Every structure is written in structure tokens, then in C-alpha cells.
Amino acid sequence: MVKKAAAHLGMVIKGTLFIGFTVQILLGLGWMCANFLSRQDFPEPESVLYRQLAGLAGGLPQVLYLVQLGTAFWAVSFFLNSLLGEAEKGDFPGRCRRIWEILAVLTYPFAMQCHMAVLSFSLLGSLLTVAFALLLRILSRGNAVGRGNCHRGAARPSVFGGTAADTGIRRRWFSGETAADTDSPRFPLSGEKMSGKGRKYRTAKLLGGIFLCAALWTALSGTLDREAREKPGRSLEAAMASRFAWFTMWNDQGMWDQELQETVRDVLWESGYCPGNMEILERVMEESLDPETARKYYMQMAQTGWRVHGSIVIRQIGWDMLGYLVTPAVFQKQLQGEAYDSYTGRNYEAMGGHCPALTKDYVDYGCWWFAASLFLALALAIIRVLGREGAGLGRRVFSWAVCMGVMGILALALTMRGAGIMDYKYTVAAGGLWQAFALLFMEGTGREGDEGH
């Protein structure tokens, strides 16, 4: 009786997730259409490579939008195929379901903003997504991630109750069955065991793809551009000074060496006015002091900030990490400027420049649904585990968690660049991972619990 009630509750949760993501898709597509003929008010992209790509579009942002949306669609499809399995050839309902899942990830509000902007962040997010898909295939070791036995022909309950026939859109759309649960030869991570040599060759190719994505990400981000290399504050010591000292350097200046105080006295107040102005102080220091002395004073600033305000620094780092990894959960606090500075307010202003009312509804719903979908997904996970359906699911969740761990490392690196410069556009792929996490628990119909029987 309890198991039957849990099964019905699981169907209700799946139906709620389906409706919630569908509303996000409709809002996202509406916002995309409303902004297609406009251009968000962002500065010119800093990346030389991206500017060259934009030049090929003939100055038409709409061409870039289509390229970025198409690239993101393919990248998300590749990732979901790696995590959840690929629909069989000729399986129209399964392919419709996959398109719905791709749109659910694609319309994550902060990712959609990047897809519809003349900036490199959409392509950067797509490269990260492809790299995560390749990582999933390495973790599979030649087997489909989360693959279970398929009892074909059995009637299964749909998400809204009743039973779904073995054929037709209701069974494939609502039951959660995917090609990953079948013995489909088209699934890219074949369940057939590979020889040791074949596995090593396959792993080497996948690793090569990840390194290629990393190289393209670095080039497209503009990190290695000459303009970026010539900017002041490129050293590790300068980044530490910005991270640990920017918020409090006006109060801490009396604890610095006299030479450092005299060097930056005329620009200290202006440099502390906003995070971007830290470059003013860095330029003065590097033009007035030799490199070794400048690095020494950067470290002195960082050490003073850490020693006197360590708890504040830790709290600010924690907020920045949350901002990069779970943007919707802290978005409103960022927007209000509470606790710490970030680029979130400027990003939101640009996003709502053409249709502010729709943007507000879209973003507010996206932030609310982000938390609600994760809560529902976790509830669904508990139901499945209690119903002994966790074996295959656990393998998928572990693979997803490894990807999120890699994203965490990137977020930490971005956080340590400096204080007050948190910009969620760098990690829009993290939002896609969370959306995929919720979709993951909509997959499966209990076959994992049958493994080994």
C-alpha cells in the first residue's frame, strides 16, 4: 500500500516538474523572440577571437544569436545524450521528449541572456557543456551511464496517472523510459565491453576533446590576448591583493609600508570606489615600482587584509562561490547589493533594457522554479531510493557530481581573481547542470531496481 502511494506521489511530482519546466520554456522562448531584433547594452567584447567571429556576421547581431543558440542546442543535446541516453532512430516520441529536455536547459534565464548577447559567454558555456559530456563518456568506461534492464511490452503508469501503452508518446514522454534503458546500438556509450586497448584509445580521444575544449575556452575568453596580457594586475600577488584587500584597503593603509602609502595615496580613494577601479591602483604601482617591489607590496596588502578582516574575506569568497554555482538562489540578494558587490545588477539592467516587464516575470519565475525544481527532484530521488530504484540512478548522479565538482574548481578560480567582480555569465553552464540534475530524476521507471534479478 505504501509502495503504491509512493509510486503515485512520484507520478505527481514528475507531472509538476513537466509543467514547471514547460512554463519556463514558454517564458524563455517568448523573451527570446521579444529581444531578437534588439541588442543588450553591453560593452564591446574584449576577446579578439570573438570580435573576429562577430566580424564574420557582418555586424548583424541576429546572425550571432542564431549561431549561439544553435551551438548551445547542439551542446546541450550532446550532454543529455551522454547523461541520459540517446533516443532510437525512428523513435519520434523519444526525440520529442529530448527536444523538450534540451529546451528546459536552454531557457535557463541567465543562459538565455548570454545566447542573446553579443558576448563570448554563450560559446564559452557551450564549450564547457561539451567538455562535461566528454567527461561523462570517460566515466562510463564504455558502458551507458545509469543503464538498466528494459522490460519492453510492460504497461507503466504515466505521470498523470493511468497506464501508458508500450508504444506512443505517453509511454516515452511521461514514464521516463529512454534509449539508455534499452540495448540500442545507437546509444553512444555502448554497453558492450571493450578490450583494454580499445578502452584506452577511446579514453585518449575523449581526453583530447576535453583539452581542445579547454584550449578554445581559453582563447575565446580573451585570457591570452595581447591586450589582456598588457593590463596591470596580471600577477598572482595582484589578484590576492584585490581578493583580500580591496574592500578595506582605505582603512588598512596605515598598516602598510611608508613607500606603498606614498605611491598609492593619490589614487587610493578612487580605486576603492568600485571593483573595476582597482586597475588604477595596479597601474600606478607597476609604473612607479619595479616588478619585484610591486609584488612584495601586493602581498603586504593581501596579508594585512587577511590578518585584520579574515572573517569578512571568507564570507565574501563564499558568496561569490554561491553566485557562480547557484546564481538563482542568491540573485535577489545580489540585485539588492547586499553583503557584497557583483556585476549582477549591471547584467540584469542590460537584460531588461528592451522588455523590462517580461524580463522581470521571466527571471523571477526562473529563480523560483530553480529552487522548486531541485526540491521536487530531491523528493523524487528519495521516493526512488526507498523503492529500491537507486542502483542505476546512483551511477548517473555520481557522474553528474563529478561534472559539478569540475565546475566548482572553475568557480573557485574565478572567485580568486579579485573581490567585487563576480559575474555569473562565466558559469552559465552551472545552471544547465542543475537543470539536468532535475531532469535526471524524471528519467527511469524503476528498472534499476530490477538489475541483477
C-alpha positions in Angstrom: 0.0 0.0 0.0 2.8 2.4 1.0 4.8 1.5 -2.2 1.7 2.1 -4.3 1.1 5.5 -2.7 4.8 6.4 -3.2 4.5 5.5 -6.9 1.5 7.7 -7.3 3.3 10.5 -5.5 6.2 10.1 -7.8 4.0 10.5 -10.8 2.5 13.7 -9.4 6.0 15.1 -8.8 7.0 14.2 -12.4 3.9 15.9 -13.7 4.7 19.0 -11.6 8.3 19.1 -13.0 6.9 18.7 -16.5 4.5 21.6 -16.1 7.1 23.8 -14.3 9.7 23.4 -17.0 7.2 23.9 -19.7 6.3 27.3 -18.2 10.0 28.2 -18.2 10.3 27.1 -21.8 7.4 29.3 -22.9 8.7 32.3 -21.0 12.2 31.8 -22.3 11.1 31.4 -25.9 8.8 34.5 -25.5 11.7 36.5 -24.1 14.0 35.3 -26.9 11.5 36.4 -29.6 10.9 39.8 -28.0 14.6 40.5 -27.9 15.7 39.0 -31.2 15.7 42.4 -33.1 17.4 44.3 -30.3 20.8 44.3 -28.7 21.6 44.2 -25.0 23.6 47.2 -23.8 26.9 45.6 -23.1 30.4 47.0 -23.9 32.2 45.6 -26.9 33.5 42.1 -26.2 37.1 42.0 -25.0 38.0 38.7 -26.7 39.8 39.3 -30.0 38.7 35.9 -31.3 35.1 36.6 -30.6 35.3 40.0 -32.3 36.7 38.3 -35.3 33.8 35.9 -35.3 31.4 38.8 -34.9 33.0 40.5 -37.9 32.2 37.4 -40.0 28.5 38.0 -39.1 28.7 41.4 -40.9 27.7 43.4 -37.9 24.3 41.7 -37.6 23.7 40.6 -34.0 20.8 38.3 -35.2 23.3 36.1 -37.0 25.3 35.7 -33.9 22.2 34.9 -31.9 21.3 32.1 -34.3 24.8 30.7 -34.2 25.0 30.9 -30.4 21.5 29.3 -30.0 22.3 26.6 -32.5 25.6 25.8 -30.9 24.1 25.7 -27.4 21.2 23.5 -28.6 23.7 21.0 -30.0 26.0 21.1 -26.9 23.1 20.5 -24.5 21.8 17.7 -26.7 25.2 16.1 -26.7 25.4 16.4 -22.9 21.9 15.0 -22.3 22.6 12.1 -24.7 25.7 11.4 -22.7 23.9 11.5 -19.3 20.5 10.1 -20.1 21.0 8.2 -23.3 20.1 8.8 -27.0 16.7 8.2 -28.5 16.5 5.4 -31.0 16.3 6.1 -34.7 12.6 6.4 -35.7 11.5 6.9 -32.1 9.5 10.1 -32.7 8.1 10.4 -29.1 11.5 9.9 -27.6 13.0 12.6 -29.8 10.2 14.9 -28.9 10.9 14.3 -25.2 14.6 15.0 -25.8 13.8 18.3 -27.6 11.7 19.3 -24.6 14.6 18.5 -22.2 17.0 20.5 -24.3 14.7 23.5 -24.3 14.3 23.1 -20.5 18.1 23.6 -20.1 18.4 26.2 -22.9 15.8 28.5 -21.4 17.5 28.8 -18.1 17.2 32.6 -17.8 20.8 33.6 -17.3 22.0 31.3 -20.1 19.3 32.6 -22.5 20.6 36.1 -21.7 24.1 35.1 -22.9 22.7 33.3 -26.0 21.0 36.6 -27.0 24.0 38.9 -26.4 27.0 39.9 -28.5 29.4 38.4 -26.0 31.6 35.3 -25.9 29.9 33.8 -22.8 27.3 31.8 -24.7 30.0 30.0 -26.7 32.1 29.6 -23.5 29.2 27.9 -21.8 28.7 25.6 -24.8 32.3 24.6 -24.7 32.1 23.7 -21.0 28.9 21.7 -21.7 30.6 19.7 -24.4 33.6 19.1 -22.1 31.3 17.8 -19.4 29.6 15.5 -22.0 33.0 14.1 -22.9 33.9 13.6 -19.2 30.7 11.7 -18.7 31.7 9.3 -21.5 35.1 8.8 -19.9 33.4 8.0 -16.6 31.2 5.4 -18.3 34.2 3.3 -19.2 32.4 2.1 -22.3 29.1 1.5 -20.6 26.0 3.6 -20.7 25.7 5.7 -17.7 22.9 4.6 -15.4 21.8 1.9 -17.9 19.2 -0.6 -16.6 17.3 -3.6 -18.0 14.3 -2.8 -20.1 11.2 -4.9 -19.8 9.7 -4.0 -23.1 6.0 -4.5 -23.5 5.0 -3.8 -19.9 2.4 -1.2 -19.3 3.7 1.6 -17.0 1.9 4.4 -15.2 2.2 7.8 -16.8 3.0 11.0 -15.0 -0.7 11.9 -14.6 -1.9 8.5 -13.5 -3.3 5.6 -15.5 -1.2 3.4 -17.7 0.8 4.2 -20.7 1.0 1.8 -23.6 4.2 0.2 -24.7 4.1 2.4 -27.8 3.2 6.0 -28.3 4.2 9.4 -26.9 2.6 8.9 -23.4 4.8 6.0 -22.5 8.1 7.6 -23.7 7.2 11.1 -22.6 5.9 10.6 -19.1 7.2 7.2 -18.0 10.8 8.3 -18.1 12.0 5.4 -20.4 14.9 6.4 -22.6 17.2 4.7 -25.0 19.7 4.4 -22.2 17.4 1.8 -20.7 17.4 -0.3 -23.9 20.0 -2.2 -25.8 20.0 0.3 -28.6 23.2 0.1 -30.7 22.8 3.8 -31.4 23.5 4.8 -27.9 26.9 6.4 -27.9 28.1 4.7 -24.8 27.6 1.1 -25.9 27.0 -1.4 -23.2 29.3 -3.8 -24.9 32.6 -4.4 -23.1 35.6 -3.0 -24.7 39.1 -4.5 -24.8 41.7 -2.8 -22.7 43.4 -1.4 -25.8 40.1 -0.1 -27.2 39.1 1.5 -23.9 42.5 3.3 -23.7 42.2 4.5 -27.3 38.6 5.7 -26.6 39.7 7.5 -23.4 42.6 9.2 -25.2 40.3 10.6 -27.8 37.8 11.8 -25.3 40.6 13.4 -23.2 41.9 15.1 -26.4 38.4 16.5 -27.0 38.4 17.9 -23.4 41.8 19.5 -23.8 40.6 21.0 -27.2 37.5 22.5 -25.4 39.8 23.9 -22.7 42.1 25.5 -25.3 39.2 27.0 -27.2 37.7 28.3 -23.9 40.9 30.0 -23.0 41.3 31.5 -26.5 37.7 32.7 -26.7 37.7 34.2 -23.2 40.5 36.5 -24.2 42.8 35.5 -21.4 45.8 35.2 -23.7 45.1 38.2 -25.9 47.8 40.8 -26.0 45.5 43.5 -24.7 44.8 41.3 -21.7 48.4 40.4 -21.1 49.4 44.1 -21.1 46.9 45.1 -18.4 48.2 45.8 -14.9 47.4 43.4 -12.1 48.1 40.2 -14.1 50.2 38.6 -11.3 49.0 36.2 -8.7 50.1 38.6 -6.0 47.9 41.4 -7.6 44.9 39.0 -7.6 45.4 38.2 -4.0 45.6 41.9 -3.1 42.3 42.5 -4.9 40.7 39.5 -3.4 41.8 40.1 0.2 42.2 43.8 0.5 40.0 45.8 -1.9 37.0 46.1 0.4 39.0 47.5 3.3 42.2 49.0 1.9 41.2 52.6 2.8 41.1 51.6 6.4 44.2 49.4 6.3 46.6 51.8 4.6 48.1 52.9 7.9 49.5 49.4 8.4 51.4 49.4 5.1 55.0 50.5 4.5 55.5 54.2 4.0 56.7 53.8 0.4 53.5 51.9 -0.5 51.3 54.6 1.2 53.1 57.4 -0.7 52.8 55.5 -4.0 49.1 55.0 -4.0 47.9 57.9 -1.8 46.5 60.0 -4.7 44.5 57.1 -6.2 43.5 55.0 -3.2 40.1 56.6 -2.7 39.2 56.3 -6.4 40.5 52.7 -6.6 38.2 51.7 -3.7 35.1 53.3 -5.2 34.3 50.3 -7.4 36.0 47.0 -8.1 37.0 47.9 -11.7 38.9 50.8 -10.4 41.4 48.5 -8.7 43.2 48.6 -12.1 44.0 52.3 -11.4 46.0 51.4 -8.3 47.6 48.5 -10.0 48.8 50.7 -12.9 50.2 53.3 -10.6 52.1 50.7 -8.6 53.5 48.9 -11.6 54.6 52.1 -13.3 56.2 53.6 -10.1 57.8 50.5 -8.7 60.0 47.7 -10.1 58.1 44.4 -10.6 59.7 42.6 -7.6 58.8 45.5 -5.2 55.3 45.8 -6.6 54.7 42.1 -6.0 56.0 42.5 -2.5 53.6 45.3 -1.7 50.7 43.4 -3.3 51.4 40.6 -0.8 51.6 43.0 2.0 48.2 44.4 1.1 46.8 40.9 0.9 48.3 39.7 4.2 47.1 42.8 6.0 43.5 42.3 4.7 43.5 38.7 5.6 45.0 39.2 9.1 42.7 42.0 10.1 39.5 41.1 8.2 39.8 37.4 7.6 36.2 36.6 8.5 34.9 39.2 6.1 37.1 37.9 3.3 35.9 34.3 3.9 32.3 35.4 3.8 32.8 37.4 0.6 34.5 34.4 -1.1 31.7 32.1 0.0 29.1 34.5 -1.5 31.0 34.7 -4.8 31.2 30.9 -5.0 27.4 30.7 -4.4 26.9 33.4 -7.0 28.8 31.4 -9.6 27.4 28.0 -8.8 23.8 28.6 -7.8 23.1 32.1 -9.2 19.2 31.9 -9.0 19.4 31.1 -5.3 21.3 34.3 -4.4 20.2 36.5 -7.3 17.8 38.8 -5.4 20.4 39.4 -2.7 23.0 40.3 -5.4 20.5 42.5 -7.2 19.9 44.5 -4.0 23.7 44.9 -3.4 23.5 43.2 0.0 26.6 41.8 1.6 29.0 42.2 -1.4 29.4 43.7 -4.9 29.0 41.9 -8.2 28.1 42.5 -11.8 24.6 41.1 -11.3 22.9 44.4 -11.2 24.5 45.6 -14.4 23.7 42.3 -16.1 20.1 42.5 -15.1 19.8 46.1 -16.3 21.1 45.1 -19.7 18.8 42.0 -19.9 15.7 44.1 -19.2 16.6 47.1 -21.4 14.1 46.2 -24.2 11.2 44.5 -22.4 11.6 45.1 -18.6 8.2 43.7 -17.6 8.7 40.3 -19.4 12.3 40.2 -18.2 11.1 40.6 -14.6 8.5 37.9 -14.9 10.9 35.5 -16.7 13.8 36.0 -14.2 11.6 35.9 -11.1 9.9 32.7 -12.3 13.3 31.2 -13.3 14.8 31.9 -9.8 11.7 30.5 -8.0 11.5 27.5 -10.3 15.2 26.7 -9.9 14.7 26.2 -6.2 11.3 24.4 -6.6 12.6 22.0 -9.2 15.6 21.0 -7.1 13.3 20.4 -4.1 10.9 18.3 -6.2 13.8 16.4 -7.8 15.2 15.5 -4.4 11.8 14.4 -3.2 11.5 12.2 -6.3 15.0 10.8 -5.6 14.0 9.8 -2.0 10.9 8.0 -3.3 13.0 6.1 -5.9 15.7 5.2 -3.3 13.1 4.0 -0.8 11.5 2.0 -3.6 14.9 0.3 -4.3 15.4 2.1 -7.6 18.7 3.7 -6.8 21.3 1.4 -8.3 21.4 2.8 -11.9 20.4 6.2 -10.7 23.4 6.4 -8.4 25.8 5.9 -11.3 24.3 8.8 -13.2 24.2 11.0 -10.1 27.9 10.3 -9.4 28.9 11.2 -13.0 26.9 14.4 -12.7 28.5 15.2 -9.4 32.0 14.9 -10.9 31.0 17.5 -13.6 29.7 19.8 -10.8 33.0 19.3 -9.0 34.9 20.5 -12.0 32.6 23.5 -12.2 33.3 24.2 -8.6 37.1 24.3 -9.4 36.4 26.8 -12.2 34.2 28.9 -9.9 36.9 28.9 -7.2 39.5 30.1 -9.8 37.1 32.9 -11.0 36.4 33.8 -7.4 40.1 34.3 -6.6 40.6 36.7 -9.5 39.6 39.5 -7.2 36.8 41.0 -5.0 33.6 42.6 -6.3 33.9 41.2 -9.8 31.7 38.2 -9.6 30.0 37.8 -13.0 27.6 34.8 -13.4 27.9 35.0 -17.2 31.2 33.0 -16.9 29.4 30.0 -15.4 26.0 29.8 -17.1 26.9 26.1 -17.7 26.4 25.5 -14.0 22.7 26.4 -14.4 22.5 23.8 -17.1 24.0 21.2 -14.8 21.4 21.9 -12.2 18.6 21.8 -14.7 19.9 18.4 -15.9 20.0 17.3 -12.3 16.3 17.8 -12.0 15.6 16.2 -15.4 17.7 13.2 -14.3 15.2 12.2 -11.7 12.3 12.3 -14.2 14.1 9.6 -16.1 13.7 5.9 -15.3 10.7 3.8 -14.4 12.0 1.5 -11.7 14.1 -0.8 -13.9 17.3 0.0 -11.9 15.8 -1.9 -9.0 15.5 -5.0 -11.3 19.2 -5.1 -12.1 20.7 -8.3 -11.0 17.4 -10.2 -10.7 
